[in-house]
Amino acid sequence: MAHIHTFRALRPVPGKAAEVACVPYDVINTAEARQLAHGKPSSFLHIIRPEIDLPEGVDEHDDLVYATGADNLSAFASGNDSLQEALPSLYVYRLIMAGRAQTGIFGCVSVDDYDNDVILKHELTRPVKEDDRTRHILEQRAHAEPVMLTFKDHPGVARVISATMEMEPLYDLTADDGVRHTIWRVLQPGALVDMFVEIDHLYVADGHHRCKAASRAAAGLAGEHEVRFFPAVLFPMGDMAILAYNRLIFRLPGSPGTFLGRLQERFGLTPVSDPVPQHRGDICLYLDGAWYGMTLPEAKGPEVVDRLDVSRLSEHILEPLLGITDPRTDANIDFVGGIRGTAELEKRVDSGEAQMAISMVATSIEELVQVSDAGLLMPPKSTWFEPKLRSGLLIHLF
């Protein structure tokens, strides 16, 4: 059974929400964060990317960075731009991107559920990123950003969401990227808490490192109650959309033309005008100034994870032809979220930065659930969820 937990959110005063809300820490680098926050002293980037307030060149893992983040959150919490709820609450959070709505419950979930596999994972985490987020949590004494979870559709939860959305929202703002974010407070959160007990599992969609960091922070503060819960937006699976996660190869063995010939000989390529593959098992490759389509051979392994397109790509191309055995650490591969489109792939190849791009079919939510239920892990960068949650709207203090 899953547990959700009400919390006294620290949040912007309504008139400041649009100025405070920002993209998550992990979709931008330091330079991009510095640019986005320029001239915006209220941006939550000063809390989740505090290195932007220090001179360029300061390492993002420097002690001063973590201290600055804690100071910035303290200033936000005590200033005129924020308030803290008097009573613990749950919320409904709706995102609308390109006319498509995705609506879920914003509350806290349990570290115990994460540790005991009630919350199921599908990716490995990297220790250096765990260390970074854990230290931010401990120094700020806050979970500053929610993770994105999903669950199998539940009619009772759907009714609560629908009824809550008939009320006046706390926030209704449209971000610079055109995504609309609306948040309502749930009037009777206890009913939702009871409903989630009926749900067997929650699944991590986006935010594996924040989940793991929350678990580590709780272990480091054994005996404290509120640290054992961390914020999440829980979306019914019927609302979820996964985009492709495409690949770039920086250097090929030999010339692009030679490698193209090897692929043609082994798999049989077809020139294509549409660089987005339409069927599972198909990929499109961009090299030597043109797009080619091909069908990946079937997987040799018996597990559901072996049948994923990203696994078949590794088995038949990345490992045997390019020597990429661990995409998490190999410097010859990069990953590009499908939201950037195939034009981004072409640009980076045509500029000479990379020599080949690979356009993929998106992993499905059903595949994610099957892999998670089997206790298996997906290859890195198998899923790209869009739209992204905004950070800074509801913060969990402990």
Stockholm file with secondary structure:
# STOCKHOLM 1.0

chainA/1-398         MAHIHTFRALRPVPGKAAEVACVPYDVINTAEARQLAHGKPSSFLHIIRPEIDLPEGVDEHDDLVYATGADNLSAFASGNDSLQEALPSLYVYRLIMAGRAQTGIFGCVSVDDYDNDVILKHELTRPVKEDDRTRHILEQRAHAEPVMLTFKDHPGVARVISATMEMEPLYDLTADDGVRHTIWRVLQPGALVDMFVEIDHLYVADGHHRCKAASRAAAGLAGEHEVRFFPAVLFPMGDMAILAYNRLIFRLPGSPGTFLGRLQERFGLTPVSDPVPQHRGDICLYLDGAWYGMTLPEAKGPEVVDRLDVSRLSEHILEPLLGITDPRTDANIDFVGGIRGTAELEKRVDSGEAQMAISMVATSIEELVQVSDAGLLMPPKSTWFEPKLRSGLLIHLF
#=GR chainA/1-398 SS CCCEECBCCEEECGGGHHHHCBCCGGGSCHHHHHHHHTTCTTCTHHHHSGGGGSCTTCCTTSHHHHHHHHHHHHHHHHSTTEEECSSCBCEEEEEEETTEEEEEEEEEEEHHHHHTTSEECCSCCCHHHHHHHHHHHHHHTEECSCEEEEECCCHHHHHHHHHHTTSCCSEEEECTTSCEEEEEECSCHHHHHHHHTTCCCEEEEECHHHHHHHHHHHHHTTTCSGGGEEEEEEEEGGGCCEECEEEEESCCSSCHHHHHHHHHHHHCCEECSCCSCCSTTEEEEEETTEEEEEECCCCSSCSGGGGSHHHHHIIIIIHHHHCCSCTTTCTTEEEEEGGGHHHHHHHHHHTTSCSEEEECCCCCHHHHHHHHHTTCCCCTTCCEESSCCCBSSSBEEC
#=GC SS_cons         CCCEECBCCEEECGGGHHHHCBCCGGGSCHHHHHHHHTTCTTCTHHHHSGGGGSCTTCCTTSHHHHHHHHHHHHHHHHSTTEEECSSCBCEEEEEEETTEEEEEEEEEEEHHHHHTTSEECCSCCCHHHHHHHHHHHHHHTEECSCEEEEECCCHHHHHHHHHHTTSCCSEEEECTTSCEEEEEECSCHHHHHHHHTTCCCEEEEECHHHHHHHHHHHHHTTTCSGGGEEEEEEEEGGGCCEECEEEEESCCSSCHHHHHHHHHHHHCCEECSCCSCCSTTEEEEEETTEEEEEECCCCSSCSGGGGSHHHHHIIIIIHHHHCCSCTTTCTTEEEEEGGGHHHHHHHHHHTTSCSEEEECCCCCHHHHHHHHHTTCCCCTTCCEESSCCCBSSSBEEC
//
